Amino acid sequence: MKTGLVYDPIYLEHDTGDHVENSRRLVEAISYLKETGIKEKLTCLSPRPASLEELETIHAPAYISYVKSKAESGGGWLDPDTVISPKSYEAALYAAGGVLVAAEAVMKGKVDNAFALVRPPGHHAVQDQAMGFCIFNNVAIAAKFALSKFKLNHVLIADFDVHHGNGTQDAFYADPQVLYFSTHQYPFYPGTGWMDETGTGEGEGTTVNFPMAAGWGDEECLRAFNEVLVPVARRFQPQLILVSAGFDAHWADHLANMKVTITGFAQMAMILKELAAELCQGRLVFTLEGGYNLRVVAHSIKAVFGVLLGNSEIDDPLGKAPPTRTPERFDEHIEAIKRIHHL
Ligand SMILES: [Zn+2]
């Protein structure tokens, strides 16, 4: 397998100071990929800036120019969670463009699959507003790009970040060409993503939310993938799978309360890889969203690259969460979601 890595030092120039979403997330991940010999097995893909036209498939022109002028005037807060620095606009253009480069390389067969290690992340960004550390919605822009540039009809976006990707859901809520599937802690930031949010109009049924209770982990996420994502994807028949990969559902991540392990993330990646092989010639593009425990992020990224490259062993030095109460009522919960989506 040929696996692409999108990365560029421009992503470190989005300077957020001591914010949890900071450049060390990528610095440590890249250095761990080097240290473990994974990086030399990857095909490096250089990002480009997304064009205004590409950004405008998702974002309002006035919002884009607001971000640009705010960065040029020295930066500051775009929303109560999202801070920018003078170079953040440029970094954000390259973050969106990085996922486009990854998607294009996969669509053209230059690589079999790819992972774009970009920041700022994207899945909370809505049409006219930054939210939750996100400026431009990288994965949503990539889905629009793939649909138009390669004349696709069906793109699947799977999102296993612990937070609901409200921006991505919004972008495609009425769009039958993009199926958005998300597992996320609920109730939790940003407040959206209950199971009854299923799309509207022609997009009815192509939004699939799998809310998770605090304390749930690998077993619940893997059942959500195997019993909901897999059949929904088979019915939808995507021609490309994009993944919003956040690693903040890990038990050692302090921003949330789920109990996923590095092994769990790798197993989810495996399911996605098998789905892509079965449904769309293996076309699979990961992009980094959240994940704030630096060790978890570095090890999880390495584990996902291992899966993409076809390695079967998973290295999980952090192991499982210390035992707590047994998760309850999962069976009823998954049955309700299956009923809503006629599975
Ligand atoms: Zn998150």
Boltz pocket constraint, residues with backbone or C-beta under 6 A from the ligand:
constraints:
  - pocket:
      binder: B
      contacts: [[A, 161], [A, 162], [A, 163], [A, 246], [A, 248], [A, 289], [A, 290], [A, 291]]
      max_distance: 6.0
